[in-house]
Amino acid sequence: MRKLLMNLLWLFFFLFCWQGATISEAKYVKYRDPKVAVDVRIRDLIRRMTLKEKIGQMIQIERTVASADVMKNHFIGSVLSEAGSEPVPKASAKTLINMVNEFQNGALSTRLGIPMFYGIDAVHGHNNVYNATIFPHNVGLGVTRDPKLIKRIGVATALEVRATGMQYAFSPCIAVCRDPRWGRCFESYSEDHQIVQAMTDIIPGLQGSAPADQMGFPFVDGKRKVAACAKHFVGDGGTVNGIDENNTVIDLKELFKIHMPAYIDSIKKGVSTIMLSYSSVNGVKMHSNRHLVTDYLKNKLKFMGIVISDWKGIDKITSPPHANYSYSIQAGILAGIDMVMVPYDFKEFINILTYQVKNKIIPISRINDAVRRILRVKFVMGLFEHPMAGYDLVNHLGSQEHRELARDAVRKSLVLLKNRDLANKPLLPLPKKGIRILVAGTHAHNLGYQCGGWTVTWEGVGGNNRIVGTSILRGVRKTVYPTTKVIYRENPDREFVNSGRFSHAIVVVGETPYVQSFGDSTNLTITEPGPTIINNVCGHRGDMKCVVIVVSGRPLVIEPYLSKIDALVAAWLPGSEGQGIADVVFGDYGFTGKLAQTWFKTVDQLPMNVGDPHYDPLFSFGFGLLTEPVEEKKFLK
């Protein structure tokens, strides 16, 4: 009897172990195994997915229509924050992390548990988030011609984005701006494609350095990096008359020579996503251009990442937008778009695309290609292994280290255009003591104007309440000696200037913030009352020396005022660290920047780029006066 009981116990033990092993084997899912090759994981997951799950992965929605339930019920692949969209004003890093994790929990609660990624327009730092470091816009960074600096900015930006729980930055813009009348010229590094190519080193900064033997394969190196996005494919900087979202009329050889090289470099560097342009090439909307998107980008260049639409980009295939949404979806998806920024009416998109696939208007092979690319990026990012964000990186947001990096970028992005000799000595750098300085101008003490568009909100802001940083005025006051008198008057009249007994004046004027078509300009003038301030201050009769600092997203009409100005500095859109301007103006560092955009005389010359037969600029491409740092003893404030 005892022997029988022992045998029964062994039998039960064997059955229990066998059942446990069977359950364990049943729980093993190949696509969840990080030891398995990425392409094998993709195939395993795709074969398990329904059409509804696949289409859900192709959608990116705005956070205001997202929730855990929406993510779960519609299998949404990605969420984004529209510029200026935040759960509460001045949201903290922890608040943003909690929001992202809530959406992620919804995605993970689905049958297959496919994580989502969260995108944001981090185009010059994490620019939509309070307390972030705001770096100079690309128009200034191109002046530096310093790929190593740009890569470091990418590293810092990735950390600040990850500090808020997000994993995807819609950056860099690698447009080649051929006409400063274009409202997005400040997003371009240069009119010269070679400079733009060099600046694609921001991609390994954002993502990490990709293996050299993986051409076209997306790469993101861990939890401190983000997926990058090269945009806007292709030719957006060459539209007729610089009109945003317009038509680029160009010979294809010229398109490939000027506008394509930076995309080839981006693909070599493992860029994860490429965003399409609203503009057209020779009359064909890029969002429906199968030849350039599928035949060239995907098939010829072997890009294996995600092709993503711009905001409501497929809607704009028709005019007016959304006039024939069914056609737009069909044209966009067949052209090769993998992920669509819907961003609000995602149910309409789901219903139409589902109908088109079920009725073989769009083949399932096209859907599978899109989902394969999306999953590839998610696997490469390590999202399946580490989908949830923690608080361990929050201190990187707006860190002092990043602000010092931005300050250095400001110094290197300044271009000295004029520096009048006075008694056989150039005016700049200014002395820090023994002078009485008037600081004037609309942009002297205005962080919003200093940062430009794509800052806090889509169109940018004015004032100093919503951005953490140092204005140019504050930078001046922190730099000069305690005995130096600095008087600030935003818009002084001539009587005030004449009565002030100033030895020097610093006038800071330029453009007010704008974005996209709202920045298109046919006159390219300094925003009023900027010209009046220049005339009132620099037109002063006396011994006062006048320095003008132009804060702008592009070259502006300056020739009518040039004779009144003793020293002229192009500061572009320097971002949050205005101290970098004072560092150079007062000689702690020298001017080193060289123009990456031609500075025209009159708008009638445009478009005009270096190498053109009619090239006759005010300041030529590559121009920039140099100064040496001034050695002096440190002083205590």
Summary of the structure (lengths in Angstrom):
residues: 637
radius of gyration: 27.6
end to end distance: 96.3
largest distance: 120.3
contacts: 2356
relative contact order: 0.12
helix: 40%
strand: 13%
